[in-house]
Amino acid sequence: MSELIATKFHATDLSLTITHAKFTVLRIPCPVPVQTSFGTMHDRPALFLELEDNTDNKGIGEVWCNFPACGAEHRARLFDTVVFPALVGQTYKSPAACFTHLQNQFARLAIQAGEPGPLAQCIAGIDIALWDLVARRADLPLYRLLGGDNTTIPVYASGINPGNAVQTVQRCRDEGYRSFKLKIGFDHLTDLTNVATISDNLQTGEGFMVDANQSWTVNDALAILPELMEHRLDWLEEPIMANSPTEHWQALASASSIALAAGENILNIEDFEQCIDGAWLGVIQPDVCKWGGISTLLPLARQIVASGKRYCPHYLGGGVGLAASAHLLAAVGGNGMLEIDSNDNPLRTDIFSNQVTNGQLTLSDEPGLGVTQAFDRLMSSGIGRGNA
């Protein structure tokens, strides 16, 4: 993995020795709960990491921790008791080498504990922090360190709840978005009413997608597809469970004129490569904070783009992970879009709040992820503090 990634980015010293590591768990109440077909978020959690090397350089990372409700505190305890002791004091030739080392070290524990997801998420957060560190040390924006030159990237407004969906789309339109993703998978009438109303009122050049969050069986999905296909939809995301048999995904793809999308719940390279080689997904959406970090997702995203499919990074969390997702998309290019949550979350907007103009977002030229000063301000503000 490290050899693969090493041929792709700006030449610089990537070696590092980690001397200090700390985590911070934050929670912010939701003024409006965030609904999905499988559960509701009543607050917004974040698990942030800060790593320091032996030359006093620092990097920031984030770990996916939306579910279950205790997810942030649980993963924080994994750092405290298991992961940080294996990381601090070690020397690596690159962030990718560290990723491979930690992945190998905890492979058996992940099976023994029945927790491959949480451990993978911890390792992904470390990887993001290490890439931020080496990019800041090189005084380069991360996307440039990774070999990219796309300063401006397309974005879309995501996480649109079924309640007040039409009003939310208009608010996002007023904020500069030109593509929108609605959550469905609730009751049939609500889903189709929202889809029809939003689709019928789209303006020229706007995009519209829906996300069922694994809500349906394959037969349910096949039954609702004809009604969805009557409307302007760019993709249908996770209509069935992510680990459904390949033949179920193939059946949906054969029946659908709408591109199918998935990836946030795929957690190994073999399954991603099967999706890339197969004909059932048109949009592939790995989450940098949930699995793989930058070290794995950079070559994977390039593979997705080279295959002719759309790389659209999944993301629904705090501002550090959103910045990492943005830099990955900028480095890779292609015709993908960055997912930006439409719901209120200061843990996102106080860190990464680049203005959206005509459906586009422009990255700064600040080193690393470009969020260091904003992150430090948030940490010093005391907002939502709640370390595990």
Contacts in CASP RR format, 6 or more apart in sequence:
PFRMAT RR
TARGET T0000
AUTHOR 0000-0000-0000
METHOD contacts of the structure
MODEL  1
MSELIATKFHATDLSLTITHAKFTVLRIPCPVPVQTSFGTMHDRPALFLE
LEDNTDNKGIGEVWCNFPACGAEHRARLFDTVVFPALVGQTYKSPAACFT
HLQNQFARLAIQAGEPGPLAQCIAGIDIALWDLVARRADLPLYRLLGGDN
TTIPVYASGINPGNAVQTVQRCRDEGYRSFKLKIGFDHLTDLTNVATISD
NLQTGEGFMVDANQSWTVNDALAILPELMEHRLDWLEEPIMANSPTEHWQ
ALASASSIALAAGENILNIEDFEQCIDGAWLGVIQPDVCKWGGISTLLPL
ARQIVASGKRYCPHYLGGGVGLAASAHLLAAVGGNGMLEIDSNDNPLRTD
IFSNQVTNGQLTLSDEPGLGVTQAFDRLMSSGIGRGNA
1 96 0 8 1.000
1 99 0 8 1.000
1 100 0 8 1.000
1 295 0 8 1.000
1 296 0 8 1.000
1 299 0 8 1.000
2 93 0 8 1.000
2 94 0 8 1.000
2 96 0 8 1.000
2 97 0 8 1.000
2 99 0 8 1.000
2 100 0 8 1.000
2 295 0 8 1.000
4 299 0 8 1.000
5 94 0 8 1.000
5 96 0 8 1.000
5 295 0 8 1.000
5 298 0 8 1.000
5 299 0 8 1.000
6 14 0 8 1.000
6 94 0 8 1.000
6 96 0 8 1.000
8 146 0 8 1.000
8 147 0 8 1.000
8 298 0 8 1.000
8 299 0 8 1.000
8 302 0 8 1.000
9 145 0 8 1.000
9 146 0 8 1.000
9 147 0 8 1.000
9 331 0 8 1.000
10 138 0 8 1.000
10 140 0 8 1.000
10 144 0 8 1.000
10 145 0 8 1.000
10 146 0 8 1.000
10 147 0 8 1.000
12 134 0 8 1.000
12 138 0 8 1.000
12 140 0 8 1.000
12 145 0 8 1.000
13 134 0 8 1.000
13 137 0 8 1.000
13 138 0 8 1.000
14 93 0 8 1.000
14 94 0 8 1.000
14 95 0 8 1.000
14 96 0 8 1.000
14 134 0 8 1.000
15 91 0 8 1.000
15 92 0 8 1.000
15 93 0 8 1.000
15 94 0 8 1.000
16 53 0 8 1.000
16 54 0 8 1.000
16 57 0 8 1.000
16 91 0 8 1.000
16 92 0 8 1.000
16 94 0 8 1.000
16 95 0 8 1.000
16 98 0 8 1.000
16 130 0 8 1.000
16 133 0 8 1.000
16 134 0 8 1.000
17 53 0 8 1.000
17 54 0 8 1.000
17 89 0 8 1.000
17 90 0 8 1.000
17 91 0 8 1.000
17 92 0 8 1.000
18 51 0 8 1.000
18 52 0 8 1.000
18 53 0 8 1.000
18 87 0 8 1.000
18 88 0 8 1.000
18 89 0 8 1.000
18 90 0 8 1.000
18 92 0 8 1.000
18 98 0 8 1.000
18 130 0 8 1.000
19 52 0 8 1.000
19 53 0 8 1.000
19 54 0 8 1.000
19 88 0 8 1.000
19 89 0 8 1.000
20 51 0 8 1.000
20 52 0 8 1.000
20 88 0 8 1.000
21 49 0 8 1.000
21 50 0 8 1.000
21 51 0 8 1.000
21 52 0 8 1.000
21 79 0 8 1.000
21 84 0 8 1.000
21 87 0 8 1.000
21 88 0 8 1.000
22 49 0 8 1.000
22 50 0 8 1.000
23 47 0 8 1.000
23 48 0 8 1.000
23 49 0 8 1.000
23 50 0 8 1.000
23 76 0 8 1.000
23 79 0 8 1.000
23 80 0 8 1.000
23 387 0 8 1.000
23 388 0 8 1.000
24 47 0 8 1.000
24 48 0 8 1.000
24 50 0 8 1.000
24 379 0 8 1.000
24 385 0 8 1.000
24 386 0 8 1.000
24 387 0 8 1.000
25 45 0 8 1.000
25 46 0 8 1.000
25 47 0 8 1.000
25 72 0 8 1.000
25 73 0 8 1.000
25 76 0 8 1.000
25 386 0 8 1.000
25 387 0 8 1.000
25 388 0 8 1.000
26 45 0 8 1.000
26 46 0 8 1.000
26 48 0 8 1.000
26 347 0 8 1.000
26 383 0 8 1.000
26 384 0 8 1.000
26 385 0 8 1.000
26 386 0 8 1.000
27 43 0 8 1.000
27 44 0 8 1.000
27 45 0 8 1.000
27 46 0 8 1.000
27 72 0 8 1.000
27 384 0 8 1.000
27 386 0 8 1.000
28 43 0 8 1.000
28 44 0 8 1.000
28 345 0 8 1.000
28 346 0 8 1.000
28 347 0 8 1.000
28 383 0 8 1.000
28 384 0 8 1.000
29 42 0 8 1.000
29 43 0 8 1.000
29 44 0 8 1.000
30 41 0 8 1.000
30 42 0 8 1.000
30 43 0 8 1.000
30 44 0 8 1.000
30 343 0 8 1.000
30 344 0 8 1.000
31 344 0 8 1.000
32 161 0 8 1.000
32 343 0 8 1.000
32 344 0 8 1.000
33 40 0 8 1.000
33 41 0 8 1.000
33 42 0 8 1.000
34 40 0 8 1.000
34 41 0 8 1.000
34 44 0 8 1.000
34 159 0 8 1.000
34 161 0 8 1.000
34 343 0 8 1.000
35 161 0 8 1.000
35 162 0 8 1.000
35 163 0 8 1.000
35 183 0 8 1.000
35 186 0 8 1.000
36 183 0 8 1.000
36 213 0 8 1.000
37 183 0 8 1.000
37 184 0 8 1.000
37 185 0 8 1.000
37 186 0 8 1.000
37 212 0 8 1.000
37 213 0 8 1.000
37 214 0 8 1.000
37 215 0 8 1.000
38 213 0 8 1.000
38 214 0 8 1.000
38 215 0 8 1.000
39 67 0 8 1.000
41 66 0 8 1.000
42 69 0 8 1.000
44 317 0 8 1.000
44 318 0 8 1.000
44 343 0 8 1.000
44 345 0 8 1.000
44 347 0 8 1.000
44 348 0 8 1.000
45 65 0 8 1.000
45 66 0 8 1.000
45 71 0 8 1.000
45 72 0 8 1.000
46 62 0 8 1.000
46 65 0 8 1.000
46 72 0 8 1.000
46 317 0 8 1.000
46 318 0 8 1.000
46 319 0 8 1.000
46 320 0 8 1.000
46 347 0 8 1.000
47 62 0 8 1.000
47 63 0 8 1.000
47 65 0 8 1.000
47 72 0 8 1.000
47 75 0 8 1.000
47 76 0 8 1.000
48 60 0 8 1.000
48 61 0 8 1.000
48 62 0 8 1.000
48 320 0 8 1.000
48 375 0 8 1.000
48 379 0 8 1.000
49 60 0 8 1.000
49 61 0 8 1.000
49 62 0 8 1.000
49 63 0 8 1.000
49 79 0 8 1.000
49 125 0 8 1.000
49 126 0 8 1.000
49 128 0 8 1.000
49 129 0 8 1.000
50 58 0 8 1.000
50 59 0 8 1.000
50 60 0 8 1.000
50 61 0 8 1.000
50 129 0 8 1.000
51 58 0 8 1.000
51 59 0 8 1.000
51 61 0 8 1.000
51 87 0 8 1.000
51 126 0 8 1.000
51 129 0 8 1.000
51 130 0 8 1.000
51 133 0 8 1.000
52 58 0 8 1.000
52 59 0 8 1.000
53 133 0 8 1.000
53 137 0 8 1.000
55 137 0 8 1.000
57 133 0 8 1.000
57 136 0 8 1.000
57 137 0 8 1.000
58 133 0 8 1.000
58 136 0 8 1.000
58 372 0 8 1.000
59 129 0 8 1.000
59 130 0 8 1.000
59 132 0 8 1.000
59 133 0 8 1.000
59 136 0 8 1.000
60 128 0 8 1.000
60 129 0 8 1.000
60 132 0 8 1.000
60 320 0 8 1.000
60 369 0 8 1.000
60 371 0 8 1.000
60 372 0 8 1.000
60 375 0 8 1.000
61 125 0 8 1.000
61 126 0 8 1.000
61 128 0 8 1.000
61 129 0 8 1.000
61 132 0 8 1.000
61 320 0 8 1.000
61 321 0 8 1.000
61 324 0 8 1.000
62 125 0 8 1.000
62 128 0 8 1.000
62 289 0 8 1.000
62 317 0 8 1.000
62 318 0 8 1.000
62 319 0 8 1.000
62 320 0 8 1.000
62 321 0 8 1.000
62 324 0 8 1.000
63 72 0 8 1.000
63 75 0 8 1.000
63 121 0 8 1.000
63 122 0 8 1.000
63 124 0 8 1.000
63 125 0 8 1.000
63 289 0 8 1.000
64 121 0 8 1.000
64 124 0 8 1.000
64 287 0 8 1.000
64 289 0 8 1.000
64 290 0 8 1.000
64 317 0 8 1.000
65 71 0 8 1.000
65 72 0 8 1.000
65 74 0 8 1.000
65 75 0 8 1.000
65 121 0 8 1.000
66 316 0 8 1.000
66 317 0 8 1.000
71 118 0 8 1.000
72 388 0 8 1.000
73 388 0 8 1.000
74 118 0 8 1.000
75 118 0 8 1.000
75 121 0 8 1.000
75 122 0 8 1.000
76 387 0 8 1.000
76 388 0 8 1.000
77 388 0 8 1.000
78 115 0 8 1.000
78 118 0 8 1.000
78 119 0 8 1.000
78 122 0 8 1.000
79 122 0 8 1.000
80 388 0 8 1.000
82 106 0 8 1.000
82 109 0 8 1.000
82 119 0 8 1.000
83 102 0 8 1.000
83 106 0 8 1.000
83 119 0 8 1.000
83 122 0 8 1.000
83 123 0 8 1.000
83 126 0 8 1.000
86 102 0 8 1.000
86 105 0 8 1.000
86 106 0 8 1.000
87 98 0 8 1.000
87 102 0 8 1.000
87 126 0 8 1.000
90 98 0 8 1.000
90 101 0 8 1.000
92 98 0 8 1.000
92 101 0 8 1.000
92 130 0 8 1.000
94 134 0 8 1.000
95 127 0 8 1.000
95 130 0 8 1.000
95 131 0 8 1.000
95 133 0 8 1.000
95 134 0 8 1.000
95 294 0 8 1.000
95 295 0 8 1.000
96 127 0 8 1.000
96 295 0 8 1.000
98 126 0 8 1.000
98 127 0 8 1.000
98 130 0 8 1.000
99 123 0 8 1.000
99 126 0 8 1.000
99 127 0 8 1.000
99 292 0 8 1.000
99 293 0 8 1.000
99 295 0 8 1.000
99 296 0 8 1.000
100 295 0 8 1.000
102 123 0 8 1.000
102 126 0 8 1.000
103 120 0 8 1.000
103 123 0 8 1.000
106 119 0 8 1.000
106 123 0 8 1.000
109 119 0 8 1.000
110 116 0 8 1.000
110 117 0 8 1.000
110 119 0 8 1.000
110 120 0 8 1.000
113 119 0 8 1.000
116 267 0 8 1.000
117 267 0 8 1.000
117 290 0 8 1.000
117 291 0 8 1.000
120 267 0 8 1.000
120 290 0 8 1.000
120 291 0 8 1.000
120 292 0 8 1.000
121 289 0 8 1.000
121 290 0 8 1.000
121 291 0 8 1.000
123 292 0 8 1.000
123 293 0 8 1.000
124 288 0 8 1.000
124 289 0 8 1.000
124 290 0 8 1.000
124 291 0 8 1.000
124 292 0 8 1.000
124 293 0 8 1.000
125 289 0 8 1.000
125 293 0 8 1.000
127 292 0 8 1.000
127 293 0 8 1.000
127 294 0 8 1.000
127 295 0 8 1.000
127 296 0 8 1.000
128 288 0 8 1.000
128 289 0 8 1.000
128 293 0 8 1.000
128 294 0 8 1.000
128 320 0 8 1.000
128 321 0 8 1.000
128 324 0 8 1.000
128 369 0 8 1.000
131 142 0 8 1.000
131 145 0 8 1.000
131 146 0 8 1.000
131 294 0 8 1.000
131 295 0 8 1.000
131 324 0 8 1.000
131 368 0 8 1.000
132 142 0 8 1.000
132 324 0 8 1.000
132 368 0 8 1.000
132 369 0 8 1.000
134 145 0 8 1.000
135 141 0 8 1.000
135 142 0 8 1.000
135 145 0 8 1.000
135 367 0 8 1.000
135 368 0 8 1.000
135 369 0 8 1.000
136 367 0 8 1.000
136 368 0 8 1.000
136 372 0 8 1.000
138 145 0 8 1.000
138 367 0 8 1.000
139 367 0 8 1.000
140 367 0 8 1.000
140 368 0 8 1.000
141 327 0 8 1.000
141 363 0 8 1.000
141 364 0 8 1.000
141 365 0 8 1.000
141 366 0 8 1.000
141 367 0 8 1.000
141 368 0 8 1.000
141 370 0 8 1.000
142 294 0 8 1.000
142 324 0 8 1.000
142 327 0 8 1.000
142 331 0 8 1.000
142 368 0 8 1.000
142 369 0 8 1.000
142 370 0 8 1.000
143 149 0 8 1.000
143 150 0 8 1.000
143 326 0 8 1.000
143 327 0 8 1.000
143 328 0 8 1.000
143 330 0 8 1.000
143 331 0 8 1.000
143 363 0 8 1.000
145 368 0 8 1.000
146 294 0 8 1.000
146 298 0 8 1.000
146 327 0 8 1.000
146 328 0 8 1.000
146 331 0 8 1.000
147 331 0 8 1.000
148 330 0 8 1.000
148 331 0 8 1.000
148 332 0 8 1.000
148 333 0 8 1.000
150 329 0 8 1.000
150 330 0 8 1.000
150 331 0 8 1.000
150 333 0 8 1.000
151 330 0 8 1.000
151 362 0 8 1.000
151 363 0 8 1.000
152 360 0 8 1.000
152 361 0 8 1.000
152 362 0 8 1.000
152 363 0 8 1.000
153 326 0 8 1.000
153 329 0 8 1.000
153 330 0 8 1.000
153 333 0 8 1.000
153 337 0 8 1.000
153 338 0 8 1.000
153 360 0 8 1.000
153 361 0 8 1.000
153 363 0 8 1.000
154 179 0 8 1.000
154 336 0 8 1.000
154 337 0 8 1.000
154 338 0 8 1.000
154 359 0 8 1.000
154 360 0 8 1.000
154 361 0 8 1.000
155 177 0 8 1.000
155 179 0 8 1.000
155 337 0 8 1.000
155 338 0 8 1.000
155 339 0 8 1.000
155 340 0 8 1.000
155 356 0 8 1.000
155 359 0 8 1.000
155 360 0 8 1.000
155 361 0 8 1.000
156 177 0 8 1.000
156 178 0 8 1.000
156 179 0 8 1.000
156 180 0 8 1.000
156 181 0 8 1.000
156 207 0 8 1.000
156 209 0 8 1.000
156 337 0 8 1.000
156 338 0 8 1.000
156 339 0 8 1.000
156 340 0 8 1.000
156 359 0 8 1.000
157 168 0 8 1.000
157 169 0 8 1.000
157 172 0 8 1.000
157 175 0 8 1.000
157 177 0 8 1.000
157 179 0 8 1.000
157 180 0 8 1.000
157 181 0 8 1.000
157 340 0 8 1.000
157 342 0 8 1.000
158 181 0 8 1.000
158 211 0 8 1.000
158 316 0 8 1.000
158 339 0 8 1.000
158 340 0 8 1.000
158 341 0 8 1.000
158 342 0 8 1.000
159 181 0 8 1.000
159 182 0 8 1.000
159 183 0 8 1.000
159 211 0 8 1.000
159 316 0 8 1.000
159 341 0 8 1.000
159 342 0 8 1.000
159 343 0 8 1.000
160 168 0 8 1.000
160 169 0 8 1.000
160 172 0 8 1.000
160 180 0 8 1.000
160 181 0 8 1.000
160 182 0 8 1.000
160 183 0 8 1.000
160 342 0 8 1.000
161 168 0 8 1.000
161 183 0 8 1.000
161 343 0 8 1.000
162 182 0 8 1.000
162 183 0 8 1.000
162 184 0 8 1.000
162 186 0 8 1.000
162 190 0 8 1.000
162 191 0 8 1.000
162 194 0 8 1.000
163 190 0 8 1.000
163 194 0 8 1.000
165 182 0 8 1.000
165 194 0 8 1.000
165 197 0 8 1.000
165 198 0 8 1.000
166 194 0 8 1.000
166 197 0 8 1.000
166 198 0 8 1.000
166 201 0 8 1.000
168 342 0 8 1.000
169 180 0 8 1.000
169 182 0 8 1.000
169 198 0 8 1.000
169 201 0 8 1.000
171 342 0 8 1.000
172 180 0 8 1.000
172 342 0 8 1.000
173 180 0 8 1.000
173 203 0 8 1.000
173 206 0 8 1.000
175 356 0 8 1.000
176 356 0 8 1.000
176 357 0 8 1.000
176 358 0 8 1.000
176 359 0 8 1.000
177 340 0 8 1.000
177 356 0 8 1.000
177 359 0 8 1.000
178 205 0 8 1.000
178 206 0 8 1.000
178 207 0 8 1.000
178 358 0 8 1.000
178 359 0 8 1.000
179 206 0 8 1.000
179 207 0 8 1.000
179 208 0 8 1.000
179 209 0 8 1.000
179 234 0 8 1.000
179 337 0 8 1.000
179 359 0 8 1.000
180 198 0 8 1.000
180 206 0 8 1.000
180 207 0 8 1.000
180 208 0 8 1.000
180 209 0 8 1.000
180 342 0 8 1.000
181 208 0 8 1.000
181 209 0 8 1.000
181 210 0 8 1.000
181 211 0 8 1.000
181 237 0 8 1.000
181 339 0 8 1.000
182 194 0 8 1.000
182 195 0 8 1.000
182 198 0 8 1.000
182 208 0 8 1.000
182 209 0 8 1.000
182 210 0 8 1.000
182 211 0 8 1.000
183 210 0 8 1.000
183 211 0 8 1.000
183 213 0 8 1.000
184 191 0 8 1.000
184 194 0 8 1.000
184 195 0 8 1.000
184 210 0 8 1.000
184 211 0 8 1.000
184 212 0 8 1.000
184 215 0 8 1.000
185 191 0 8 1.000
185 212 0 8 1.000
185 213 0 8 1.000
185 215 0 8 1.000
185 216 0 8 1.000
186 215 0 8 1.000
188 224 0 8 1.000
191 224 0 8 1.000
192 227 0 8 1.000
192 228 0 8 1.000
195 210 0 8 1.000
195 228 0 8 1.000
195 231 0 8 1.000
195 233 0 8 1.000
196 230 0 8 1.000
196 231 0 8 1.000
198 208 0 8 1.000
199 208 0 8 1.000
199 231 0 8 1.000
199 232 0 8 1.000
199 233 0 8 1.000
200 231 0 8 1.000
202 208 0 8 1.000
202 232 0 8 1.000
207 232 0 8 1.000
207 234 0 8 1.000
208 231 0 8 1.000
208 232 0 8 1.000
208 233 0 8 1.000
208 234 0 8 1.000
209 233 0 8 1.000
209 234 0 8 1.000
209 235 0 8 1.000
209 236 0 8 1.000
209 237 0 8 1.000
209 261 0 8 1.000
210 228 0 8 1.000
210 233 0 8 1.000
210 235 0 8 1.000
210 236 0 8 1.000
210 237 0 8 1.000
211 237 0 8 1.000
211 238 0 8 1.000
211 261 0 8 1.000
212 221 0 8 1.000
212 236 0 8 1.000
212 237 0 8 1.000
212 238 0 8 1.000
212 239 0 8 1.000
212 240 0 8 1.000
213 237 0 8 1.000
213 238 0 8 1.000
214 238 0 8 1.000
214 239 0 8 1.000
214 240 0 8 1.000
214 241 0 8 1.000
214 242 0 8 1.000
214 265 0 8 1.000
215 239 0 8 1.000
216 224 0 8 1.000
216 239 0 8 1.000
216 240 0 8 1.000
217 240 0 8 1.000
218 240 0 8 1.000
218 244 0 8 1.000
218 248 0 8 1.000
218 251 0 8 1.000
218 252 0 8 1.000
221 239 0 8 1.000
221 240 0 8 1.000
221 252 0 8 1.000
222 251 0 8 1.000
222 252 0 8 1.000
222 255 0 8 1.000
225 236 0 8 1.000
225 252 0 8 1.000
225 255 0 8 1.000
225 256 0 8 1.000
225 258 0 8 1.000
228 236 0 8 1.000
228 258 0 8 1.000
229 256 0 8 1.000
229 257 0 8 1.000
229 258 0 8 1.000
233 258 0 8 1.000
234 258 0 8 1.000
234 259 0 8 1.000
235 258 0 8 1.000
235 259 0 8 1.000
235 260 0 8 1.000
235 261 0 8 1.000
235 282 0 8 1.000
235 283 0 8 1.000
236 256 0 8 1.000
236 258 0 8 1.000
236 259 0 8 1.000
236 260 0 8 1.000
236 261 0 8 1.000
237 260 0 8 1.000
237 261 0 8 1.000
237 262 0 8 1.000
237 283 0 8 1.000
237 285 0 8 1.000
238 261 0 8 1.000
238 262 0 8 1.000
238 263 0 8 1.000
238 264 0 8 1.000
238 265 0 8 1.000
239 252 0 8 1.000
239 260 0 8 1.000
240 248 0 8 1.000
240 249 0 8 1.000
240 252 0 8 1.000
242 262 0 8 1.000
242 263 0 8 1.000
242 264 0 8 1.000
242 265 0 8 1.000
242 266 0 8 1.000
243 265 0 8 1.000
246 274 0 8 1.000
246 280 0 8 1.000
249 260 0 8 1.000
249 262 0 8 1.000
249 280 0 8 1.000
249 281 0 8 1.000
250 279 0 8 1.000
250 280 0 8 1.000
252 260 0 8 1.000
252 280 0 8 1.000
253 260 0 8 1.000
253 279 0 8 1.000
253 280 0 8 1.000
253 281 0 8 1.000
259 281 0 8 1.000
259 282 0 8 1.000
259 283 0 8 1.000
259 310 0 8 1.000
260 280 0 8 1.000
260 281 0 8 1.000
260 282 0 8 1.000
260 283 0 8 1.000
261 281 0 8 1.000
261 282 0 8 1.000
261 283 0 8 1.000
261 284 0 8 1.000
261 285 0 8 1.000
261 312 0 8 1.000
262 275 0 8 1.000
262 281 0 8 1.000
262 283 0 8 1.000
262 284 0 8 1.000
262 285 0 8 1.000
263 272 0 8 1.000
263 275 0 8 1.000
263 281 0 8 1.000
263 284 0 8 1.000
263 285 0 8 1.000
263 286 0 8 1.000
263 287 0 8 1.000
263 314 0 8 1.000
264 285 0 8 1.000
264 286 0 8 1.000
264 287 0 8 1.000
264 290 0 8 1.000
264 314 0 8 1.000
266 272 0 8 1.000
266 275 0 8 1.000
266 286 0 8 1.000
266 291 0 8 1.000
267 290 0 8 1.000
267 291 0 8 1.000
268 291 0 8 1.000
269 296 0 8 1.000
269 300 0 8 1.000
272 284 0 8 1.000
272 286 0 8 1.000
272 300 0 8 1.000
273 303 0 8 1.000
275 281 0 8 1.000
275 284 0 8 1.000
276 284 0 8 1.000
276 303 0 8 1.000
276 304 0 8 1.000
276 307 0 8 1.000
276 309 0 8 1.000
277 307 0 8 1.000
281 309 0 8 1.000
282 309 0 8 1.000
282 310 0 8 1.000
283 309 0 8 1.000
283 310 0 8 1.000
283 312 0 8 1.000
284 304 0 8 1.000
284 309 0 8 1.000
284 310 0 8 1.000
284 311 0 8 1.000
284 312 0 8 1.000
285 311 0 8 1.000
285 312 0 8 1.000
285 313 0 8 1.000
285 314 0 8 1.000
285 339 0 8 1.000
286 292 0 8 1.000
286 297 0 8 1.000
286 300 0 8 1.000
286 301 0 8 1.000
286 313 0 8 1.000
286 314 0 8 1.000
287 313 0 8 1.000
287 314 0 8 1.000
287 315 0 8 1.000
287 325 0 8 1.000
288 294 0 8 1.000
288 297 0 8 1.000
288 313 0 8 1.000
288 315 0 8 1.000
288 321 0 8 1.000
288 324 0 8 1.000
288 325 0 8 1.000
288 328 0 8 1.000
289 315 0 8 1.000
289 317 0 8 1.000
289 321 0 8 1.000
289 324 0 8 1.000
290 314 0 8 1.000
293 324 0 8 1.000
294 324 0 8 1.000
294 327 0 8 1.000
294 328 0 8 1.000
297 313 0 8 1.000
297 328 0 8 1.000
298 328 0 8 1.000
298 331 0 8 1.000
298 332 0 8 1.000
301 311 0 8 1.000
301 313 0 8 1.000
301 328 0 8 1.000
301 329 0 8 1.000
301 332 0 8 1.000
302 332 0 8 1.000
304 310 0 8 1.000
304 311 0 8 1.000
305 311 0 8 1.000
305 332 0 8 1.000
305 333 0 8 1.000
305 334 0 8 1.000
310 334 0 8 1.000
310 335 0 8 1.000
310 336 0 8 1.000
310 337 0 8 1.000
311 329 0 8 1.000
311 332 0 8 1.000
311 333 0 8 1.000
311 334 0 8 1.000
311 336 0 8 1.000
312 336 0 8 1.000
312 337 0 8 1.000
312 338 0 8 1.000
312 339 0 8 1.000
313 325 0 8 1.000
313 328 0 8 1.000
313 329 0 8 1.000
313 338 0 8 1.000
313 339 0 8 1.000
314 325 0 8 1.000
314 339 0 8 1.000
315 321 0 8 1.000
315 322 0 8 1.000
315 325 0 8 1.000
315 338 0 8 1.000
315 339 0 8 1.000
315 340 0 8 1.000
315 341 0 8 1.000
316 339 0 8 1.000
316 341 0 8 1.000
317 341 0 8 1.000
317 345 0 8 1.000
317 347 0 8 1.000
317 348 0 8 1.000
318 345 0 8 1.000
318 347 0 8 1.000
318 348 0 8 1.000
318 351 0 8 1.000
318 352 0 8 1.000
319 347 0 8 1.000
319 348 0 8 1.000
319 349 0 8 1.000
319 351 0 8 1.000
319 352 0 8 1.000
319 371 0 8 1.000
320 351 0 8 1.000
320 352 0 8 1.000
320 369 0 8 1.000
320 371 0 8 1.000
320 375 0 8 1.000
321 352 0 8 1.000
322 338 0 8 1.000
322 340 0 8 1.000
322 348 0 8 1.000
322 351 0 8 1.000
322 352 0 8 1.000
323 351 0 8 1.000
323 352 0 8 1.000
323 369 0 8 1.000
323 370 0 8 1.000
323 371 0 8 1.000
324 369 0 8 1.000
325 338 0 8 1.000
325 339 0 8 1.000
326 338 0 8 1.000
326 352 0 8 1.000
326 354 0 8 1.000
326 361 0 8 1.000
326 363 0 8 1.000
327 363 0 8 1.000
327 368 0 8 1.000
327 369 0 8 1.000
329 336 0 8 1.000
329 337 0 8 1.000
329 338 0 8 1.000
330 363 0 8 1.000
338 361 0 8 1.000
340 356 0 8 1.000
340 361 0 8 1.000
341 348 0 8 1.000
346 378 0 8 1.000
346 383 0 8 1.000
347 378 0 8 1.000
347 383 0 8 1.000
350 374 0 8 1.000
350 377 0 8 1.000
350 378 0 8 1.000
350 381 0 8 1.000
350 383 0 8 1.000
351 371 0 8 1.000
351 374 0 8 1.000
351 375 0 8 1.000
351 378 0 8 1.000
352 371 0 8 1.000
352 374 0 8 1.000
353 374 0 8 1.000
354 361 0 8 1.000
354 362 0 8 1.000
354 363 0 8 1.000
354 364 0 8 1.000
355 361 0 8 1.000
363 370 0 8 1.000
364 370 0 8 1.000
366 372 0 8 1.000
366 373 0 8 1.000
END
